[in-house]
Amino acid sequence: MAKNTFSSAFRKIDVDQYCEDNYREDDTDGGPTGPDENEVNSLLQKGKNLDALKLVLTNAPLGSKNQQTKDNALTLTLKVLLSIKPPQIEEAVSQLSPELLDVVMKYVYKGFECPSEGSSGHLLLWHEKIYNQGGVGCIVRVLSDTRRA
Protein backbone atom coordinates (compact mmCIF):
# COMPACT_ATOMS: atom_id res chain seq x y z
CA MET A 1 0.00 0.00 0.00
CA ALA A 2 2.79 2.39 0.74
CA LYS A 3 4.90 3.56 -2.18
CA ASN A 4 8.63 3.96 -2.08
CA THR A 5 9.16 7.72 -1.92
CA PHE A 6 12.91 7.37 -1.71
CA SER A 7 13.18 6.41 -5.37
CA SER A 8 15.13 8.86 -7.49
CA ALA A 9 14.22 7.43 -10.90
CA PHE A 10 12.10 10.47 -11.71
CA ARG A 11 15.20 12.66 -11.49
CA LYS A 12 16.68 11.12 -14.62
CA ILE A 13 14.25 12.96 -16.86
CA ASP A 14 15.61 16.20 -18.29
CA VAL A 15 12.65 18.55 -17.86
CA ASP A 16 14.54 21.46 -19.46
CA GLN A 17 14.12 19.84 -22.87
CA TYR A 18 10.39 20.59 -22.68
CA CYS A 19 10.83 24.28 -21.82
CA GLU A 20 9.65 26.47 -24.70
CA ASP A 21 12.25 29.11 -23.88
CA ASN A 22 15.02 26.67 -24.81
CA TYR A 23 13.55 25.87 -28.22
CA ARG A 24 15.86 26.41 -31.18
CA GLU A 25 14.77 26.25 -34.78
CA ASP A 26 16.68 24.03 -37.15
CA ASP A 27 19.48 25.77 -38.97
CA THR A 28 18.53 24.11 -42.23
CA ASP A 29 16.90 26.46 -44.65
CA GLY A 30 13.91 24.59 -46.00
CA GLY A 31 12.21 27.65 -47.46
CA PRO A 32 11.85 28.45 -51.12
CA THR A 33 14.96 29.54 -52.99
CA GLY A 34 13.20 32.36 -54.77
CA PRO A 35 12.08 32.96 -58.33
CA ASP A 36 14.24 32.07 -61.33
CA GLU A 37 15.66 35.39 -62.51
CA ASN A 38 16.26 34.24 -66.10
CA GLU A 39 12.70 33.00 -66.47
CA VAL A 40 11.24 36.22 -65.04
CA ASN A 41 13.42 38.39 -67.31
CA SER A 42 12.39 36.26 -70.28
CA LEU A 43 8.70 36.81 -69.46
CA LEU A 44 9.28 40.55 -69.05
CA GLN A 45 11.01 40.78 -72.45
CA LYS A 46 8.08 38.98 -74.07
CA GLY A 47 5.68 41.49 -72.51
CA LYS A 48 4.04 38.92 -70.22
CA ASN A 49 4.24 41.11 -67.13
CA LEU A 50 1.32 39.45 -65.34
CA ASP A 51 2.84 35.99 -65.78
CA ALA A 52 6.15 37.33 -64.48
CA LEU A 53 4.35 38.82 -61.47
CA LYS A 54 2.60 35.55 -60.65
CA LEU A 55 5.87 33.62 -61.00
CA VAL A 56 7.71 35.99 -58.68
CA LEU A 57 4.95 35.95 -56.07
CA THR A 58 4.40 32.18 -56.04
CA ASN A 59 8.13 31.56 -55.57
CA ALA A 60 8.68 34.26 -52.96
CA PRO A 61 11.24 33.16 -50.34
CA LEU A 62 9.18 34.28 -47.35
CA GLY A 63 10.27 31.39 -45.12
CA SER A 64 13.93 31.67 -46.05
CA LYS A 65 16.57 32.76 -43.56
CA ASN A 66 19.09 33.58 -46.28
CA GLN A 67 19.10 37.37 -46.55
CA GLN A 68 20.83 37.34 -49.95
CA THR A 69 18.01 35.24 -51.40
CA LYS A 70 15.42 37.63 -49.97
CA ASP A 71 17.26 40.67 -51.33
CA ASN A 72 17.50 39.15 -54.81
CA ALA A 73 13.79 38.30 -54.75
CA LEU A 74 12.94 41.84 -53.59
CA THR A 75 14.96 43.41 -56.40
CA LEU A 76 13.37 41.13 -58.99
CA THR A 77 9.84 41.66 -57.63
CA LEU A 78 10.22 45.44 -57.59
CA LYS A 79 11.50 45.27 -61.17
CA VAL A 80 8.34 43.39 -62.16
CA LEU A 81 6.03 45.71 -60.19
CA LEU A 82 7.59 48.80 -61.73
CA SER A 83 7.41 47.32 -65.24
CA ILE A 84 3.61 47.13 -65.07
CA LYS A 85 2.11 50.40 -66.27
CA PRO A 86 -0.34 52.28 -63.99
CA PRO A 87 -3.44 51.60 -66.16
CA GLN A 88 -2.66 47.85 -66.02
CA ILE A 89 -2.25 47.63 -62.24
CA GLU A 90 -5.95 47.21 -61.46
CA GLU A 91 -6.28 44.39 -63.99
CA ALA A 92 -3.18 42.65 -62.59
CA VAL A 93 -4.45 42.92 -59.01
CA SER A 94 -7.88 41.57 -59.94
CA GLN A 95 -6.28 38.39 -61.31
CA LEU A 96 -4.35 37.59 -58.12
CA SER A 97 -5.59 35.22 -55.42
CA PRO A 98 -6.00 36.56 -51.85
CA GLU A 99 -2.77 34.78 -50.80
CA LEU A 100 -0.82 36.42 -53.61
CA LEU A 101 -2.37 39.79 -52.72
CA ASP A 102 -0.84 39.44 -49.26
CA VAL A 103 2.55 38.57 -50.75
CA VAL A 104 2.54 41.50 -53.17
CA MET A 105 1.52 43.82 -50.32
CA LYS A 106 4.56 42.60 -48.36
CA TYR A 107 6.77 43.55 -51.28
CA VAL A 108 5.06 46.94 -51.61
CA TYR A 109 5.85 47.71 -47.96
CA LYS A 110 9.39 46.41 -48.39
CA GLY A 111 9.73 48.66 -51.45
CA PHE A 112 8.67 51.63 -49.33
CA GLU A 113 11.60 50.87 -47.00
CA CYS A 114 14.17 51.25 -49.78
CA PRO A 115 12.74 53.66 -52.36
CA SER A 116 14.40 54.34 -55.69
CA GLU A 117 13.81 57.16 -58.14
CA GLY A 118 10.09 57.24 -59.01
CA SER A 119 9.22 53.99 -57.26
CA SER A 120 7.28 55.44 -54.32
CA GLY A 121 4.46 56.89 -56.43
CA HIS A 122 4.16 53.69 -58.42
CA LEU A 123 4.12 51.57 -55.23
CA LEU A 124 1.42 53.86 -53.79
CA LEU A 125 -0.73 53.03 -56.81
CA TRP A 126 -0.13 49.34 -56.17
CA HIS A 127 -1.03 49.82 -52.50
CA GLU A 128 -4.27 51.57 -53.40
CA LYS A 129 -5.36 48.89 -55.86
CA ILE A 130 -4.43 46.03 -53.51
CA TYR A 131 -6.32 47.74 -50.68
CA ASN A 132 -9.40 48.15 -52.92
CA GLN A 133 -9.27 44.44 -53.77
CA GLY A 134 -8.16 42.92 -50.44
CA GLY A 135 -9.46 45.40 -47.89
CA VAL A 136 -8.07 46.16 -44.46
CA GLY A 137 -7.57 42.46 -43.78
CA CYS A 138 -4.78 42.33 -46.33
CA ILE A 139 -2.87 45.07 -44.51
CA VAL A 140 -3.45 43.51 -41.09
CA ARG A 141 -2.28 40.08 -42.28
CA VAL A 142 0.88 41.58 -43.77
CA LEU A 143 1.73 43.61 -40.68
CA SER A 144 1.08 40.72 -38.28
CA ASP A 145 2.85 37.99 -40.28
CA THR A 146 6.26 36.95 -38.98
CA ARG A 147 7.46 35.75 -42.40
CA ARG A 148 8.99 38.85 -43.94
CA ALA A 149 9.70 39.57 -47.58
Buried (B, 14 or more C-beta within 10 A) or exposed (E): EEEEEEEEEEEEEEEEEEEEEEEEEEEEEEBBEBBEBEBBBEBBEEEBBBBBBBBBBEBBBBEBEEEEBBBBBBEBBBBBBBBBEEEEBEEBBEEBEEEBBBBBBBBBBBBEEEEEEEBEEBBEBBBEBBBEBBEEEBBEBBEEBEEEB
